[in-house]
Amino acid sequence: MQSRLMVFLSALGGAILLGAAGYALGALIGRFTGGGMADLALGVAGMMLGIALGNGLGASWAAKREKRGRTAWVFWVLGAGAVVFVLLLAEPLGLNQHPAGMLVALLGFPALVEALAA
């Protein structure tokens, strides 16, 4: 139980750190290359990529530290798949109308999936 909690917290921390870094980098690129809302669009795209990568990175680091049997690519695939799953269900569940709920789902659900798979 404790090792799954560590995988969850590590995946969540990695998603937060790389998601924020991805948003900042995407917004910076969008500000210098495009006009209008390019900085927002590239910032959100960078955040999604950062969350997917951060989940996998944090979970694989914690699993390696806790000496769990999973390899790193399993966590990368689960993290990216869970992010895509949340994005596909955003419209039917109404998450696109509530940005805070969408962010909680994007950060929490992939980390939960990876913790259960560890």
N, C-alpha and C positions, 0 to 999 in steps of 0.2 A: 504494500500500500504506500509506503513512504517513497519508494522509487518512482511510482507512477505520479505522485504529487510533485516530485522533483522534475520529472519529464514535462509535466503540465506547466509548471512555473518557468522552466527554462524555455519552453516553446513560446509561452506568452511573452517573456522578456525579450527573446530574440525577435518576435513579431513586432513588438512595440519599437524596439531600437531600429531595426532595419526598415520598418514601415515609415517611421519619421524621417529617416535618412533618405529613403526613396522618394518621399513626398518633396523634401527640400531640393533634392537633385533634379527631380522632374520639373518642379516649378521654376528652378533656376534656368534650366535648358529652355523651357517654354517661354520665359521672359526674354531671353536673348535671341531666340530663333523665330518666334511667331508673334502674332499680334492678337489682340482681342482676348479670348479666353484660352489661349494655348497654354498658359502657365497653369491654369486650373486643371485642364484636361490631362496634361502631362504629369502634373503633381499627383492626381488621383491614380493614374496608371502606374506611376512609380511607387505609390503607396501599396497598391495591390501586389505588385511584384515583390516589394520589400517584405510584405507580410507573408507571402508564400515562401520566400527564401528564408526569412527569419524563423518561421515555425520549424522548418526542417533542420536548420542549423542548430537551434537551441535544443530541440528534441534529440538529435543525434549526438550532440555533445553530452547531454545528461545521460543518455542511454550508455554511451561509451564509459562515462565516469562511474555509473552504477553497475557496469559490467552486465548489461542486458544483452540478449542474443540477437537483436535486430541490427541490420546493417543500415548505413546512412541513407542509401537510396530509397529504402522503404519509407522513411520519414519524409523525404523530399516529395515523393509521389503522393503520400497521404496528405501532406500539407497543401500542396497545389490542388489536389482533387477536392479537398474540403473547402478551399477558397472558391473554386469554381462552382461547387455545389451551393454555397451561400449566395453567390452572385446570380445563379440561375433561379433560386427561390426568392430573390428580393422582390420581384413584382407580385407573385401570388401571395406572399405573406405580408405585403405592404411595408417591407423594410425600406424601400426607396422613399417613403414618405416621412420616415423617422431616422434622421442621420445618426443619432446617438445609438439607437437600436441596431442599425446596420453596422456601426463600428464595433459594438460589443459582440455581435454575431461574427464579424470577420476576425476579431482577435480571439474570441473564446472557443468557437466551435472547432477550428482546426487544431488548436492546442488540446482540446478534450479528446478528439479523435486519435491524435498521436499518443496521448497518455494511455488511452484504452488499448492501443495496439502494442504498447511497450511491454 
